[in-house]
């Protein structure tokens, strides 16, 4: 089954996991076809109660994604810039708000919008040879798909400035040290590692995951007192779901729960 509108973002479903592959040779760049396709894919996955996690990777062995197709900006047209900025924002914000768990399997260079799409995921697994950068300022642009915001949240202001203002490229090991990625694996193993992690998600209640993710994201924007109140509200709200009753009773009955995502 495929839910993709474009061959540039391929989708395969296996159990509770969706695998998305950026496939736009030669560098898996983003354009006005692939960005709306990504948005539509995540929306479709949100509507599929059987999908609990998604894994995003790049086709080939060299690039996860090199970001935007710069040929689109060669004429300096502000209208094109707005179209692309809006498309990037809509796609990556939809990905960030995916109700399940999203995992980036960074299997090569992640540059510009290629790093930004990984930043929009919940978890990042990088292969040892991967390199990451936000080099937009080098060509007179800036990261417009969440780079200035999400990178700063992950690595702090100092390293965000080094990468964005100084154009510093980081290795996978350095990214792990900074907290930009959660794990580094040998070359060729990011997809398998990410898929194993996604498989663990199926052991959790999808309704609980969605609530926890909302709360974690809300912590970026609200005071701790408001967040604590929302945490209690979300906890009580779970008691209106079938999964809450199933989870508790499965534990008490010493059996594996059967999640219904409702």
N, C-alpha and C positions, 0 to 999 in steps of 0.2 A: 504493500500500500504506500502511495506517495501523496503528500499534501503540498508539494512544492509547485509553484507557478513558473519556476525557472530552472533550467538545467545548471545554472550557475550556483545554486544552493540545493544539493541533493539531500533527500531525506529517506531514511529507512527506519522502520519500527520493529522492535524486537521485545516482546513482552511489555514491560512497563517503561522501556527506554526508547527514546527517539535519538537517532544519530543524524546530525546535520553536518554536511561536508561542503565547505566553500570550494567551488571548482570552477574557477575562471582563469584559465591559463593566460600568461605564464606565471603570474605572481599572486593569483587568487585575490585580485583587486575588487573593490566595491564600486557599483555604478547604479544608474537609475533603474536598472532591471533587477539586480540582486538585492538591493536594500528593501524595496517594497515586498519582494518575495520573502525575505527573512521575517519581516513584520507579519505577513499573512501566515507564514508557517507557525510562528509562535502563538498567534491567535487561535489557529486551528488546534494546536496541541493543548492550549488552555481549555478548549471546548471538549477535549477527549478525556473522559474521566479515567481511562486506563493508563494514561501516560503520567508518570510520576517524576521523571528526570529526563534531561536532554544532555547530550554530549556534542560539543562543537569542535570540529577539526578542519584541517586544510588538506586538499588533495595534493598528492605528490610528496616528495621528500625534502624539498628546500624551503617552501613557504607555508606558514600557517595562513598569513595574509599580509600583503604589503600595503594595505590601506586603500585610499581612494585612487581611482584611475586619473592621474594628473592631466592626461590629455583633455579631460573635460574642462579644465580651468585655463587652458592655454590662451584663450581669447580674452580673458579678464572680464567676462560678462558678469555683472552682479546678479542678474536674474538666474543664471546658471548656479552661481554660488549659493543663492538662497534655496533653490530647488534641492541641491545636494545637501545643504545643511539641514533642511527640514526632513529629508529622507533619512539621513544619518540619525537625527534625533528620534524620529518616530520608530525606526527599526531597533535601535539599541536600547531605548527606554522601554519598548515592549519586551525585549529580551530580559532586561534587568527586572521587570515586573512579572516575569513568568512565575506562575503560582507554584511550580515545582522547583527542583534543584537543577541548576545549569552548571555544567563543568566544561571548561575550555581545555582541550588536549592540544597544547601548543607544540607542534611538530616541526617547527622551523622558524624563520624570521617572522616576527610580529611587529610591524612598523605602522606608525600613524593610526589610521582607522582599523588596522589589523590588531594593534594592541588595545585600542579602545573597545573593540567588540569582546576581547577577552576580559577587559576590566568590567564590562557589563554582566559577565557571568558571576556566579556565586563563588566558584572555586576554579583555580588554575593549576594545571599539571603541565610542566615544561620538560621537554627533552633536553639532554645535556648540551647539545649543539645549538639550541635556540638562542636567539638574540632579540632584544626588545628595545624599542625607541619610539619617541614622539618627535620626529625631525621636521615637523611642518614649518617651523620658523626659518629653516634653511632655504625654503623656496617661497618665503614671503607669506606664509599662511599661519594658521594656528589650529590646535586640536579642537574641533567643534563638535565632537561626538562624545563628550563626557570626559575627555582626557585631563583637562585642567582640574576637574572636580574629583573624579574617582581616583586618579593617581595620587592626588594629595591626601585623600582619606586613607589610602593604603600605606603609603611610604613616608608621609609627612611632607611638610612644606619644603624643607631643604633639598631633599632628593628629587622632589617634583620639579623644583626650579633647576636643578642640575640637568635633568633629562629634557625639560621643555625649553628652558632659556639658554642652556649651554649645548644642547644637542647631544648629550651624553647617551651612548648606547650601553646597555647592560647585558651581561651574560646571564645564563640561566642560574648559575650558582650565586651571582650577585643579586639577582631578582629574589632568590630564596632568602638570602640574608636580609634583604630589605622588607620582606613580607609582600612583595609583588606577586609571587606565586607561592603555593602551599607545598609543592613537592617537585623535585627534579628526578627524572628517571632516565635510564640509558636511551640512546637513539633508537627510535622505532617502537618504544614501549608506552608512549603517552596515551594512545587510544585505548589500549588494553587496560592500563591503570585507571583511566577515567571511567571506563565501562564497569570495571569492578567496583569502583566507588559508587557509581550510579546504581548498581545492583543492590548495594546496601540500603539505598534510599527506599527501595520497595519493602523493606522490613519496618519502615516507619509509617505512621498514619499520614496519608497525604493531606488530610484536613489540618492536622497538627502542624505539618511542615509549612503549609500556606500561612497559617496564623503566626508561627514563629518567624517566618521570613518577613512578613509585614512589620512585625515588632522590631526586628533587627534593623530594617531599613529606616523605620521611624526614628530610631535612636540618633540618626544623623541630623535630624531637623528639630527635635523637641527637647525640652528640659527633662531631666531624670525623673522628676515628680510626675510629669504628664505621662512619661513612658511607663512608669510603674503602675499608674492607674489603668492605662491601656492594656498592660500585661494581664492585670486581674480581669478586666472586661473580656479579653479574648479567651482567657481560661474558662470563664463561665459560659461563654458562647459555644465552646466545644461540646458542652453537655447537651446541646440540641442536635448533635450529629449521631448517626449510627456508628461511625467509626470509634467514637469515644467509648460507647458501651461495649463494642466488640473488643477493643484493646484491653480494657480492664478485665472483662470476663475471660478472655483468652489467657491472660496472665494467671488469673485465679484458677482456671481449669487446666493450666500447664500444657497449653497447645499454642501453635502458631496462629496469629490473628489472620483473618481474611478481610482485607480492606475493601471497602466499596466506594471510597472517596465521596461520601455523602453523610 
